Amino acid sequence: MKRYCLAVDLVDDPQLVAEYEHWHSAGNGWPEIKQSIVDTGVVNMEIYRISNRMFMIMEVDDSFSFEKKSAMDAANPKVQQWEQLMWKFQQSMPFAKPGEKWLLMKQIFALNP
């Protein structure tokens, strides 16, 4: 199993942050989105937030690749609808390339490598 950590910013608006959290709380997400995540080889996913910065941990199996996930997401109309909705709440980090949202983070320390 492999782990990836990614980050993205939310629009710094308390109402939008609350709405974003609502969409991600138990029972409010779309089941098709959860299934699409699992279908790409993601075994576990957690998202954390402080202020308007979010941090995602993805644990994936050997079948996962970012290229595969990107292709599957692009071919899934429900995922595209979800992503369009989430852009209402998310914003690219200042150093992101145009259109980039979640950015892969580099591990710089491990207590038990």
C-alpha positions as CSV (number, residue, x, y, z in Angstrom):
1,M,0.0,0.0,0.0
2,K,1.2,3.5,-0.8
3,R,0.2,6.8,0.8
4,Y,-0.1,10.2,-1.0
5,C,-0.7,13.6,0.7
6,L,-2.3,16.5,-1.1
7,A,-3.3,20.0,-0.3
8,V,-5.8,22.6,-1.6
9,D,-7.2,25.9,-0.3
10,L,-10.9,26.7,0.2
11,V,-12.3,30.1,-0.6
12,D,-11.8,32.0,2.7
13,D,-15.5,32.5,3.4
14,P,-17.0,31.0,6.6
15,Q,-20.3,30.2,4.9
16,L,-18.7,28.5,1.9
17,V,-16.4,26.5,4.3
18,A,-19.4,25.4,6.3
19,E,-21.2,24.4,3.1
20,Y,-18.1,22.5,1.8
21,E,-17.9,20.6,5.1
22,H,-21.6,19.8,4.9
23,W,-21.1,18.2,1.5
24,H,-18.3,16.0,2.9
25,S,-20.0,15.0,6.2
26,A,-21.4,11.5,6.5
27,G,-24.5,10.9,4.4
28,N,-24.2,14.1,2.3
29,G,-21.6,13.1,-0.3
30,W,-22.8,11.5,-3.5
31,P,-22.5,7.7,-3.5
32,E,-21.3,7.7,-7.1
33,I,-18.3,9.8,-6.1
34,K,-17.3,7.5,-3.3
35,Q,-17.6,4.6,-5.7
36,S,-15.5,6.3,-8.3
37,I,-12.8,6.9,-5.7
38,V,-12.7,3.2,-4.7
39,D,-12.8,2.1,-8.4
40,T,-9.5,4.0,-9.0
41,G,-7.7,2.0,-6.3
42,V,-8.0,4.3,-3.4
43,V,-8.4,2.2,-0.2
44,N,-8.8,5.0,2.3
45,M,-9.1,8.8,2.1
46,E,-9.1,11.4,4.8
47,I,-9.4,15.1,4.5
48,Y,-8.4,17.6,7.3
49,R,-8.9,21.3,7.5
50,I,-7.3,24.3,9.3
51,S,-8.7,27.7,8.4
52,N,-9.1,27.5,4.6
53,R,-6.2,25.0,4.0
54,M,-7.1,21.4,3.4
55,F,-4.9,18.3,3.6
56,M,-5.8,14.9,2.1
57,I,-4.3,11.6,2.9
58,M,-4.9,8.8,0.3
59,E,-3.9,5.2,0.8
60,V,-3.9,3.3,-2.5
61,D,-3.4,-0.2,-3.7
62,D,-1.0,-1.3,-6.4
63,S,-3.6,-0.6,-9.2
64,F,-3.7,3.1,-8.5
65,S,-2.1,5.8,-10.6
66,F,-2.8,9.5,-10.9
67,E,-3.0,9.0,-14.7
68,K,-5.6,6.2,-14.3
69,K,-7.6,8.3,-11.8
70,S,-7.5,11.4,-14.0
71,A,-8.7,9.4,-17.1
72,M,-11.5,7.7,-15.1
73,D,-12.6,11.0,-13.6
74,A,-12.7,12.7,-17.0
75,A,-14.9,9.9,-18.4
76,N,-17.4,10.0,-15.5
77,P,-20.1,12.7,-16.0
78,K,-21.1,12.5,-12.3
79,V,-17.5,13.1,-11.2
80,Q,-17.3,16.1,-13.5
81,Q,-20.5,17.4,-12.1
82,W,-19.1,17.0,-8.5
83,E,-15.8,18.6,-9.4
84,Q,-17.7,21.6,-10.9
85,L,-19.7,22.0,-7.7
86,M,-16.6,21.8,-5.6
87,W,-14.9,24.6,-7.5
88,K,-17.4,26.9,-5.9
89,F,-15.6,26.2,-2.6
90,Q,-12.0,25.5,-3.6
91,Q,-9.4,27.8,-4.9
92,S,-6.0,27.1,-6.4
93,M,-3.0,27.8,-4.2
94,P,-1.0,30.8,-5.3
95,F,1.8,28.7,-6.8
96,A,-0.5,26.2,-8.6
97,K,-0.6,26.0,-12.4
98,P,-3.8,27.1,-14.1
99,G,-6.6,24.6,-13.4
100,E,-4.7,22.7,-10.7
101,K,-6.6,22.0,-7.4
102,W,-5.2,19.3,-5.2
103,L,-1.4,19.4,-5.2
104,L,0.8,16.5,-4.3
105,M,2.9,17.2,-1.2
106,K,6.5,16.1,-0.8
107,Q,7.3,14.0,2.3
108,I,10.2,15.6,4.2
109,F,10.2,13.6,7.5
110,A,9.2,10.1,8.7
111,L,9.6,9.0,12.3
112,N,9.6,5.4,11.2
113,P,10.7,5.2,7.5
